Amino acid sequence: MAEEKKRVLLTLSLDKAEELETISKEMGISKSALVSLWIAENSRK
């Protein structure tokens, strides 16, 4: 079964947006996947 998802809008400074793009390309994942990974790694369990 597919995971339910919600679209969100983020506003980042130009340099942070470029950094997000660069890191996601280096890792071979989407920007959404990178943000999800960061949240999962930094969430309080």
mmCIF entry with sequence, helices, sheets and N, C-alpha, C, O atoms, coordinates in Angstrom:
data_MODEL
# 
_entry.id   MODEL 
# 
_entity.id                         1 
_entity.type                       polymer 
_entity.pdbx_number_of_molecules   1 
# 
_entity_poly.entity_id                      1 
_entity_poly.type                           'polypeptide(L)' 
_entity_poly.nstd_linkage                   no 
_entity_poly.nstd_monomer                   no 
_entity_poly.pdbx_seq_one_letter_code       MAEEKKRVLLTLSLDKAEELETISKEMGISKSALVSLWIAENSRK 
_entity_poly.pdbx_seq_one_letter_code_can   MAEEKKRVLLTLSLDKAEELETISKEMGISKSALVSLWIAENSRK 
_entity_poly.pdbx_strand_id                 A 
# 
loop_
_entity_poly_seq.entity_id 
_entity_poly_seq.num 
_entity_poly_seq.mon_id 
_entity_poly_seq.hetero 
1 1  MET n 
1 2  ALA n 
1 3  GLU n 
1 4  GLU n 
1 5  LYS n 
1 6  LYS n 
1 7  ARG n 
1 8  VAL n 
1 9  LEU n 
1 10 LEU n 
1 11 THR n 
1 12 LEU n 
1 13 SER n 
1 14 LEU n 
1 15 ASP n 
1 16 LYS n 
1 17 ALA n 
1 18 GLU n 
1 19 GLU n 
1 20 LEU n 
1 21 GLU n 
1 22 THR n 
1 23 ILE n 
1 24 SER n 
1 25 LYS n 
1 26 GLU n 
1 27 MET n 
1 28 GLY n 
1 29 ILE n 
1 30 SER n 
1 31 LYS n 
1 32 SER n 
1 33 ALA n 
1 34 LEU n 
1 35 VAL n 
1 36 SER n 
1 37 LEU n 
1 38 TRP n 
1 39 ILE n 
1 40 ALA n 
1 41 GLU n 
1 42 ASN n 
1 43 SER n 
1 44 ARG n 
1 45 LYS n 
# 
_struct_asym.id          A 
_struct_asym.entity_id   1 
# 
loop_
_struct_conf.conf_type_id 
_struct_conf.id 
_struct_conf.pdbx_PDB_helix_id 
_struct_conf.beg_label_comp_id 
_struct_conf.beg_label_asym_id 
_struct_conf.beg_label_seq_id 
_struct_conf.pdbx_beg_PDB_ins_code 
_struct_conf.end_label_comp_id 
_struct_conf.end_label_asym_id 
_struct_conf.end_label_seq_id 
_struct_conf.pdbx_end_PDB_ins_code 
_struct_conf.beg_auth_comp_id 
_struct_conf.beg_auth_asym_id 
_struct_conf.beg_auth_seq_id 
_struct_conf.end_auth_comp_id 
_struct_conf.end_auth_asym_id 
_struct_conf.end_auth_seq_id 
_struct_conf.pdbx_PDB_helix_class 
_struct_conf.details 
_struct_conf.pdbx_PDB_helix_length 
HELX_P HELX_P1 AA1 LEU A 14 ? MET A 27 ? LEU A 14 MET A 27 1 ? 14 
HELX_P HELX_P2 AA2 LYS A 31 ? ASN A 42 ? LYS A 31 ASN A 42 1 ? 12 
# 
_struct_conf_type.id          HELX_P 
_struct_conf_type.criteria    ? 
_struct_conf_type.reference   ? 
# 
loop_
_atom_site.group_PDB 
_atom_site.id 
_atom_site.type_symbol 
_atom_site.label_atom_id 
_atom_site.label_alt_id 
_atom_site.label_comp_id 
_atom_site.label_asym_id 
_atom_site.label_entity_id 
_atom_site.label_seq_id 
_atom_site.pdbx_PDB_ins_code 
_atom_site.Cartn_x 
_atom_site.Cartn_y 
_atom_site.Cartn_z 
_atom_site.occupancy 
_atom_site.B_iso_or_equiv 
_atom_site.pdbx_formal_charge 
_atom_site.auth_seq_id 
_atom_site.auth_comp_id 
_atom_site.auth_asym_id 
_atom_site.auth_atom_id 
_atom_site.pdbx_PDB_model_num 
ATOM 1   N N  . MET A 1 1  ? 0.846  -1.174 0.000  1.00 0.00 ? 1  MET A N  1 
ATOM 2   C CA . MET A 1 1  ? 0.000  0.000  0.000  1.00 0.00 ? 1  MET A CA 1 
ATOM 3   C C  . MET A 1 1  ? 0.895  1.242  0.000  1.00 0.00 ? 1  MET A C  1 
ATOM 4   O O  . MET A 1 1  ? 1.878  1.299  0.739  1.00 0.00 ? 1  MET A O  1 
ATOM 5   N N  . ALA A 1 2  ? 0.563  2.215  -0.811 1.00 0.00 ? 2  ALA A N  1 
ATOM 6   C CA . ALA A 1 2  ? 1.358  3.435  -0.916 1.00 0.00 ? 2  ALA A CA 1 
ATOM 7   C C  . ALA A 1 2  ? 1.204  4.300  0.329  1.00 0.00 ? 2  ALA A C  1 
ATOM 8   O O  . ALA A 1 2  ? 0.131  4.389  0.925  1.00 0.00 ? 2  ALA A O  1 
ATOM 9   N N  . GLU A 1 3  ? 2.299  4.923  0.692  1.00 0.00 ? 3  GLU A N  1 
ATOM 10  C CA . GLU A 1 3  ? 2.294  5.802  1.851  1.00 0.00 ? 3  GLU A CA 1 
ATOM 11  C C  . GLU A 1 3  ? 1.562  7.098  1.514  1.00 0.00 ? 3  GLU A C  1 
ATOM 12  O O  . GLU A 1 3  ? 1.774  7.674  0.447  1.00 0.00 ? 3  GLU A O  1 
ATOM 13  N N  . GLU A 1 4  ? 0.709  7.550  2.416  1.00 0.00 ? 4  GLU A N  1 
ATOM 14  C CA . GLU A 1 4  ? 0.011  8.814  2.211  1.00 0.00 ? 4  GLU A CA 1 
ATOM 15  C C  . GLU A 1 4  ? 1.008  9.952  2.348  1.00 0.00 ? 4  GLU A C  1 
ATOM 16  O O  . GLU A 1 4  ? 1.838  9.943  3.257  1.00 0.00 ? 4  GLU A O  1 
ATOM 17  N N  . LYS A 1 5  ? 0.936  10.928 1.459  1.00 0.00 ? 5  LYS A N  1 
ATOM 18  C CA . LYS A 1 5  ? 1.895  12.029 1.469  1.00 0.00 ? 5  LYS A CA 1 
ATOM 19  C C  . LYS A 1 5  ? 1.169  13.365 1.459  1.00 0.00 ? 5  LYS A C  1 
ATOM 20  O O  . LYS A 1 5  ? 0.019  13.460 1.031  1.00 0.00 ? 5  LYS A O  1 
ATOM 21  N N  . LYS A 1 6  ? 1.845  14.381 1.931  1.00 0.00 ? 6  LYS A N  1 
ATOM 22  C CA . LYS A 1 6  ? 1.323  15.740 1.927  1.00 0.00 ? 6  LYS A CA 1 
ATOM 23  C C  . LYS A 1 6  ? 2.377  16.651 1.317  1.00 0.00 ? 6  LYS A C  1 
ATOM 24  O O  . LYS A 1 6  ? 3.551  16.572 1.677  1.00 0.00 ? 6  LYS A O  1 
ATOM 25  N N  . ARG A 1 7  ? 1.970  17.505 0.407  1.00 0.00 ? 7  ARG A N  1 
ATOM 26  C CA . ARG A 1 7  ? 2.879  18.446 -0.231 1.00 0.00 ? 7  ARG A CA 1 
ATOM 27  C C  . ARG A 1 7  ? 3.082  19.638 0.706  1.00 0.00 ? 7  ARG A C  1 
ATOM 28  O O  . ARG A 1 7  ? 2.122  20.162 1.271  1.00 0.00 ? 7  ARG A O  1 
ATOM 29  N N  . VAL A 1 8  ? 4.346  20.063 0.866  1.00 0.00 ? 8  VAL A N  1 
ATOM 30  C CA . VAL A 1 8  ? 4.667  21.234 1.681  1.00 0.00 ? 8  VAL A CA 1 
ATOM 31  C C  . VAL A 1 8  ? 5.513  22.194 0.854  1.00 0.00 ? 8  VAL A C  1 
ATOM 32  O O  . VAL A 1 8  ? 6.171  21.794 -0.106 1.00 0.00 ? 8  VAL A O  1 
ATOM 33  N N  . LEU A 1 9  ? 5.486  23.446 1.235  1.00 0.00 ? 9  LEU A N  1 
ATOM 34  C CA . LEU A 1 9  ? 6.262  24.473 0.562  1.00 0.00 ? 9  LEU A CA 1 
ATOM 35  C C  . LEU A 1 9  ? 7.283  25.020 1.540  1.00 0.00 ? 9  LEU A C  1 
ATOM 36  O O  . LEU A 1 9  ? 6.932  25.404 2.656  1.00 0.00 ? 9  LEU A O  1 
ATOM 37  N N  . LEU A 1 10 ? 8.544  25.058 1.131  1.00 0.00 ? 10 LEU A N  1 
ATOM 38  C CA . LEU A 1 10 ? 9.610  25.599 1.961  1.00 0.00 ? 10 LEU A CA 1 
ATOM 39  C C  . LEU A 1 10 ? 10.188 26.833 1.287  1.00 0.00 ? 10 LEU A C  1 
ATOM 40  O O  . LEU A 1 10 ? 10.304 26.884 0.063  1.00 0.00 ? 10 LEU A O  1 
ATOM 41  N N  . THR A 1 11 ? 10.547 27.812 2.079  1.00 0.00 ? 11 THR A N  1 
ATOM 42  C CA . THR A 1 11 ? 11.246 28.981 1.567  1.00 0.00 ? 11 THR A CA 1 
ATOM 43  C C  . THR A 1 11 ? 12.643 28.971 2.156  1.00 0.00 ? 11 THR A C  1 
ATOM 44  O O  . THR A 1 11 ? 12.813 29.012 3.375  1.00 0.00 ? 11 THR A O  1 
ATOM 45  N N  . LEU A 1 12 ? 13.646 28.917 1.282  1.00 0.00 ? 12 LEU A N  1 
ATOM 46  C CA . LEU A 1 12 ? 15.043 28.873 1.700  1.00 0.00 ? 12 LEU A CA 1 
ATOM 47  C C  . LEU A 1 12 ? 15.802 30.022 1.057  1.00 0.00 ? 12 LEU A C  1 
ATOM 48  O O  . LEU A 1 12 ? 15.421 30.527 0.001  1.00 0.00 ? 12 LEU A O  1 
ATOM 49  N N  . SER A 1 13 ? 16.873 30.422 1.708  1.00 0.00 ? 13 SER A N  1 
ATOM 50  C CA . SER A 1 13 ? 17.747 31.403 1.073  1.00 0.00 ? 13 SER A CA 1 
ATOM 51  C C  . SER A 1 13 ? 18.339 30.751 -0.173 1.00 0.00 ? 13 SER A C  1 
ATOM 52  O O  . SER A 1 13 ? 18.383 29.524 -0.270 1.00 0.00 ? 13 SER A O  1 
ATOM 53  N N  . LEU A 1 14 ? 18.786 31.550 -1.108 1.00 0.00 ? 14 LEU A N  1 
ATOM 54  C CA . LEU A 1 14 ? 19.335 31.035 -2.356 1.00 0.00 ? 14 LEU A CA 1 
ATOM 55  C C  . LEU A 1 14 ? 20.497 30.087 -2.098 1.00 0.00 ? 14 LEU A C  1 
ATOM 56  O O  . LEU A 1 14 ? 20.592 29.038 -2.735 1.00 0.00 ? 14 LEU A O  1 
ATOM 57  N N  . ASP A 1 15 ? 21.383 30.444 -1.168 1.00 0.00 ? 15 ASP A N  1 
ATOM 58  C CA . ASP A 1 15 ? 22.539 29.578 -0.916 1.00 0.00 ? 15 ASP A CA 1 
ATOM 59  C C  . ASP A 1 15 ? 22.115 28.248 -0.289 1.00 0.00 ? 15 ASP A C  1 
ATOM 60  O O  . ASP A 1 15 ? 22.707 27.216 -0.606 1.00 0.00 ? 15 ASP A O  1 
ATOM 61  N N  . LYS A 1 16 ? 21.117 28.239 0.583  1.00 0.00 ? 16 LYS A N  1 
ATOM 62  C CA . LYS A 1 16 ? 20.644 26.983 1.178  1.00 0.00 ? 16 LYS A CA 1 
ATOM 63  C C  . LYS A 1 16 ? 19.917 26.133 0.148  1.00 0.00 ? 16 LYS A C  1 
ATOM 64  O O  . LYS A 1 16 ? 20.048 24.909 0.161  1.00 0.00 ? 16 LYS A O  1 
ATOM 65  N N  . ALA A 1 17 ? 19.161 26.748 -0.734 1.00 0.00 ? 17 ALA A N  1 
ATOM 66  C CA . ALA A 1 17 ? 18.471 26.013 -1.791 1.00 0.00 ? 17 ALA A CA 1 
ATOM 67  C C  . ALA A 1 17 ? 19.485 25.352 -2.723 1.00 0.00 ? 17 ALA A C  1 
ATOM 68  O O  . ALA A 1 17 ? 19.303 24.203 -3.127 1.00 0.00 ? 17 ALA A O  1 
ATOM 69  N N  . GLU A 1 18 ? 20.545 26.071 -3.060 1.00 0.00 ? 18 GLU A N  1 
ATOM 70  C CA . GLU A 1 18 ? 21.594 25.517 -3.914 1.00 0.00 ? 18 GLU A CA 1 
ATOM 71  C C  . GLU A 1 18 ? 22.326 24.376 -3.198 1.00 0.00 ? 18 GLU A C  1 
ATOM 72  O O  . GLU A 1 18 ? 22.683 23.373 -3.816 1.00 0.00 ? 18 GLU A O  1 
ATOM 73  N N  . GLU A 1 19 ? 22.544 24.539 -1.892 1.00 0.00 ? 19 GLU A N  1 
ATOM 74  C CA . GLU A 1 19 ? 23.200 23.497 -1.113 1.00 0.00 ? 19 GLU A CA 1 
ATOM 75  C C  . GLU A 1 19 ? 22.330 22.236 -1.058 1.00 0.00 ? 19 GLU A C  1 
ATOM 76  O O  . GLU A 1 19 ? 22.841 21.123 -1.189 1.00 0.00 ? 19 GLU A O  1 
ATOM 77  N N  . LEU A 1 20 ? 21.041 22.407 -0.869 1.00 0.00 ? 20 LEU A N  1 
ATOM 78  C CA . LEU A 1 20 ? 20.116 21.287 -0.875 1.00 0.00 ? 20 LEU A CA 1 
ATOM 79  C C  . LEU A 1 20 ? 20.170 20.555 -2.210 1.00 0.00 ? 20 LEU A C  1 
ATOM 80  O O  . LEU A 1 20 ? 20.217 19.326 -2.247 1.00 0.00 ? 20 LEU A O  1 
ATOM 81  N N  . GLU A 1 21 ? 20.162 21.302 -3.291 1.00 0.00 ? 21 GLU A N  1 
ATOM 82  C CA . GLU A 1 21 ? 20.234 20.733 -4.642 1.00 0.00 ? 21 GLU A CA 1 
ATOM 83  C C  . GLU A 1 21 ? 21.537 19.961 -4.835 1.00 0.00 ? 21 GLU A C  1 
ATOM 84  O O  . GLU A 1 21 ? 21.529 18.843 -5.350 1.00 0.00 ? 21 GLU A O  1 
ATOM 85  N N  . THR A 1 22 ? 22.647 20.553 -4.425 1.00 0.00 ? 22 THR A N  1 
ATOM 86  C CA . THR A 1 22 ? 23.958 19.925 -4.587 1.00 0.00 ? 22 THR A CA 1 
ATOM 87  C C  . THR A 1 22 ? 24.054 18.629 -3.807 1.00 0.00 ? 22 THR A C  1 
ATOM 88  O O  . THR A 1 22 ? 24.485 17.607 -4.342 1.00 0.00 ? 22 THR A O  1 
ATOM 89  N N  . ILE A 1 23 ? 23.652 18.666 -2.537 1.00 0.00 ? 23 ILE A N  1 
ATOM 90  C CA . ILE A 1 23 ? 23.747 17.477 -1.686 1.00 0.00 ? 23 ILE A CA 1 
ATOM 91  C C  . ILE A 1 23 ? 22.853 16.364 -2.228 1.00 0.00 ? 23 ILE A C  1 
ATOM 92  O O  . ILE A 1 23 ? 23.263 15.204 -2.272 1.00 0.00 ? 23 ILE A O  1 
ATOM 93  N N  . SER A 1 24 ? 21.643 16.709 -2.637 1.00 0.00 ? 24 SER A N  1 
ATOM 94  C CA . SER A 1 24 ? 20.734 15.678 -3.147 1.00 0.00 ? 24 SER A CA 1 
ATOM 95  C C  . SER A 1 24 ? 21.289 15.041 -4.423 1.00 0.00 ? 24 SER A C  1 
ATOM 96  O O  . SER A 1 24 ? 21.157 13.832 -4.617 1.00 0.00 ? 24 SER A O  1 
ATOM 97  N N  . LYS A 1 25 ? 21.905 15.839 -5.291 1.00 0.00 ? 25 LYS A N  1 
ATOM 98  C CA . LYS A 1 25 ? 22.509 15.288 -6.508 1.00 0.00 ? 25 LYS A CA 1 
ATOM 99  C C  . LYS A 1 25 ? 23.695 14.390 -6.168 1.00 0.00 ? 25 LYS A C  1 
ATOM 100 O O  . LYS A 1 25 ? 23.855 13.319 -6.754 1.00 0.00 ? 25 LYS A O  1 
ATOM 101 N N  . GLU A 1 26 ? 24.520 14.824 -5.227 1.00 0.00 ? 26 GLU A N  1 
ATOM 102 C CA . GLU A 1 26 ? 25.680 14.018 -4.823 1.00 0.00 ? 26 GLU A CA 1 
ATOM 103 C C  . GLU A 1 26 ? 25.248 12.677 -4.249 1.00 0.00 ? 26 GLU A C  1 
ATOM 104 O O  . GLU A 1 26 ? 25.910 11.663 -4.472 1.00 0.00 ? 26 GLU A O  1 
ATOM 105 N N  . MET A 1 27 ? 24.143 12.666 -3.512 1.00 0.00 ? 27 MET A N  1 
ATOM 106 C CA . MET A 1 27 ? 23.655 11.439 -2.881 1.00 0.00 ? 27 MET A CA 1 
ATOM 107 C C  . MET A 1 27 ? 22.789 10.614 -3.835 1.00 0.00 ? 27 MET A C  1 
ATOM 108 O O  . MET A 1 27 ? 22.490 9.453  -3.559 1.00 0.00 ? 27 MET A O  1 
ATOM 109 N N  . GLY A 1 28 ? 22.390 11.212 -4.950 1.00 0.00 ? 28 GLY A N  1 
ATOM 110 C CA . GLY A 1 28 ? 21.562 10.509 -5.923 1.00 0.00 ? 28 GLY A CA 1 
ATOM 111 C C  . GLY A 1 28 ? 20.131 10.312 -5.471 1.00 0.00 ? 28 GLY A C  1 
ATOM 112 O O  . GLY A 1 28 ? 19.481 9.335  -5.842 1.00 0.00 ? 28 GLY A O  1 
ATOM 113 N N  . ILE A 1 29 ? 19.636 11.258 -4.655 1.00 0.00 ? 29 ILE A N  1 
ATOM 114 C CA . ILE A 1 29 ? 18.254 11.186 -4.174 1.00 0.00 ? 29 ILE A CA 1 
ATOM 115 C C  . ILE A 1 29 ? 17.563 12.520 -4.430 1.00 0.00 ? 29 ILE A C  1 
ATOM 116 O O  . ILE A 1 29 ? 18.218 13.527 -4.701 1.00 0.00 ? 29 ILE A O  1 
ATOM 117 N N  . SER A 1 30 ? 16.256 12.519 -4.343 1.00 0.00 ? 30 SER A N  1 
ATOM 118 C CA . SER A 1 30 ? 15.502 13.757 -4.545 1.00 0.00 ? 30 SER A CA 1 
ATOM 119 C C  . SER A 1 30 ? 15.667 14.690 -3.345 1.00 0.00 ? 30 SER A C  1 
ATOM 120 O O  . SER A 1 30 ? 16.085 14.270 -2.266 1.00 0.00 ? 30 SER A O  1 
ATOM 121 N N  . LYS A 1 31 ? 15.337 15.936 -3.551 1.00 0.00 ? 31 LYS A N  1 
ATOM 122 C CA . LYS A 1 31 ? 15.374 16.900 -2.445 1.00 0.00 ? 31 LYS A CA 1 
ATOM 123 C C  . LYS A 1 31 ? 14.372 16.499 -1.367 1.00 0.00 ? 31 LYS A C  1 
ATOM 124 O O  . LYS A 1 31 ? 14.651 16.638 -0.176 1.00 0.00 ? 31 LYS A O  1 
ATOM 125 N N  . SER A 1 32 ? 13.215 16.006 -1.776 1.00 0.00 ? 32 SER A N  1 
ATOM 126 C CA . SER A 1 32 ? 12.220 15.549 -0.808 1.00 0.00 ? 32 SER A CA 1 
ATOM 127 C C  . SER A 1 32 ? 12.754 14.386 0.016  1.00 0.00 ? 32 SER A C  1 
ATOM 128 O O  . SER A 1 32 ? 12.560 14.337 1.231  1.00 0.00 ? 32 SER A O  1 
ATOM 129 N N  . ALA A 1 33 ? 13.421 13.456 -0.641 1.00 0.00 ? 33 ALA A N  1 
ATOM 130 C CA . ALA A 1 33 ? 13.995 12.311 0.077  1.00 0.00 ? 33 ALA A CA 1 
ATOM 131 C C  . ALA A 1 33 ? 15.077 12.764 1.046  1.00 0.00 ? 33 ALA A C  1 
ATOM 132 O O  . ALA A 1 33 ? 15.190 12.227 2.148  1.00 0.00 ? 33 ALA A O  1 
ATOM 133 N N  . LEU A 1 34 ? 15.872 13.749 0.641  1.00 0.00 ? 34 LEU A N  1 
ATOM 134 C CA . LEU A 1 34 ? 16.924 14.262 1.514  1.00 0.00 ? 34 LEU A CA 1 
ATOM 135 C C  . LEU A 1 34 ? 16.326 14.915 2.756  1.00 0.00 ? 34 LEU A C  1 
ATOM 136 O O  . LEU A 1 34 ? 16.806 14.683 3.866  1.00 0.00 ? 34 LEU A O  1 
ATOM 137 N N  . VAL A 1 35 ? 15.299 15.715 2.586  1.00 0.00 ? 35 VAL A N  1 
ATOM 138 C CA . VAL A 1 35 ? 14.647 16.358 3.731  1.00 0.00 ? 35 VAL A CA 1 
ATOM 139 C C  . VAL A 1 35 ? 14.017 15.294 4.626  1.00 0.00 ? 35 VAL A C  1 
ATOM 140 O O  . VAL A 1 35 ? 14.120 15.377 5.849  1.00 0.00 ? 35 VAL A O  1 
ATOM 141 N N  . SER A 1 36 ? 13.368 14.298 4.030  1.00 0.00 ? 36 SER A N  1 
ATOM 142 C CA . SER A 1 36 ? 12.764 13.214 4.815  1.00 0.00 ? 36 SER A CA 1 
ATOM 143 C C  . SER A 1 36 ? 13.827 12.452 5.599  1.00 0.00 ? 36 SER A C  1 
ATOM 144 O O  . SER A 1 36 ? 13.610 12.102 6.760  1.00 0.00 ? 36 SER A O  1 
ATOM 145 N N  . LEU A 1 37 ? 14.964 12.195 4.977  1.00 0.00 ? 37 LEU A N  1 
ATOM 146 C CA . LEU A 1 37 ? 16.067 11.516 5.643  1.00 0.00 ? 37 LEU A CA 1 
ATOM 147 C C  . LEU A 1 37 ? 16.575 12.339 6.822  1.00 0.00 ? 37 LEU A C  1 
ATOM 148 O O  . LEU A 1 37 ? 16.805 11.800 7.905  1.00 0.00 ? 37 LEU A O  1 
ATOM 149 N N  . TRP A 1 38 ? 16.748 13.630 6.616  1.00 0.00 ? 38 TRP A N  1 
ATOM 150 C CA . TRP A 1 38 ? 17.221 14.504 7.686  1.00 0.00 ? 38 TRP A CA 1 
ATOM 151 C C  . TRP A 1 38 ? 16.234 14.490 8.859  1.00 0.00 ? 38 TRP A C  1 
ATOM 152 O O  . TRP A 1 38 ? 16.645 14.413 10.017 1.00 0.00 ? 38 TRP A O  1 
ATOM 153 N N  . ILE A 1 39 ? 14.946 14.564 8.559  1.00 0.00 ? 39 ILE A N  1 
ATOM 154 C CA . ILE A 1 39 ? 13.934 14.547 9.616  1.00 0.00 ? 39 ILE A CA 1 
ATOM 155 C C  . ILE A 1 39 ? 13.993 13.222 10.376 1.00 0.00 ? 39 ILE A C  1 
ATOM 156 O O  . ILE A 1 39 ? 13.971 13.205 11.607 1.00 0.00 ? 39 ILE A O  1 
ATOM 157 N N  . ALA A 1 40 ? 14.069 12.117 9.639  1.00 0.00 ? 40 ALA A N  1 
ATOM 158 C CA . ALA A 1 40 ? 14.115 10.806 10.288 1.00 0.00 ? 40 ALA A CA 1 
ATOM 159 C C  . ALA A 1 40 ? 15.343 10.668 11.185 1.00 0.00 ? 40 ALA A C  1 
ATOM 160 O O  . ALA A 1 40 ? 15.256 10.102 12.275 1.00 0.00 ? 40 ALA A O  1 
ATOM 161 N N  . GLU A 1 41 ? 16.474 11.177 10.738 1.00 0.00 ? 41 GLU A N  1 
ATOM 162 C CA . GLU A 1 41 ? 17.700 11.069 11.507 1.00 0.00 ? 41 GLU A CA 1 
ATOM 163 C C  . GLU A 1 41 ? 17.724 12.007 12.711 1.00 0.00 ? 41 GLU A C  1 
ATOM 164 O O  . GLU A 1 41 ? 18.453 11.757 13.670 1.00 0.00 ? 41 GLU A O  1 
ATOM 165 N N  . ASN A 1 42 ? 16.949 13.065 12.673 1.00 0.00 ? 42 ASN A N  1 
ATOM 166 C CA . ASN A 1 42 ? 16.987 14.059 13.733 1.00 0.00 ? 42 ASN A CA 1 
ATOM 167 C C  . ASN A 1 42 ? 15.711 14.142 14.562 1.00 0.00 ? 42 ASN A C  1 
ATOM 168 O O  . ASN A 1 42 ? 15.563 15.035 15.395 1.00 0.00 ? 42 ASN A O  1 
ATOM 169 N N  . SER A 1 43 ? 14.795 13.211 14.333 1.00 0.00 ? 43 SER A N  1 
ATOM 170 C CA . SER A 1 43 ? 13.551 13.234 15.107 1.00 0.00 ? 43 SER A CA 1 
ATOM 171 C C  . SER A 1 43 ? 13.775 12.619 16.481 1.00 0.00 ? 43 SER A C  1 
ATOM 172 O O  . SER A 1 43 ? 14.604 11.728 16.663 1.00 0.00 ? 43 SER A O  1 
ATOM 173 N N  . ARG A 1 44 ? 13.031 13.110 17.413 1.00 0.00 ? 44 ARG A N  1 
ATOM 174 C CA . ARG A 1 44 ? 13.073 12.558 18.770 1.00 0.00 ? 44 ARG A CA 1 
ATOM 175 C C  . ARG A 1 44 ? 12.165 11.357 18.822 1.00 0.00 ? 44 ARG A C  1 
ATOM 176 O O  . ARG A 1 44 ? 10.988 11.429 18.468 1.00 0.00 ? 44 ARG A O  1 
ATOM 177 N N  . LYS A 1 45 ? 12.721 10.258 19.265 1.00 0.00 ? 45 LYS A N  1 
ATOM 178 C CA . LYS A 1 45 ? 11.936 9.014  19.282 1.00 0.00 ? 45 LYS A CA 1 
ATOM 179 C C  . LYS A 1 45 ? 11.541 8.654  20.674 1.00 0.00 ? 45 LYS A C  1 
ATOM 180 O O  . LYS A 1 45 ? 10.877 7.639  20.884 1.00 0.00 ? 45 LYS A O  1 
# 
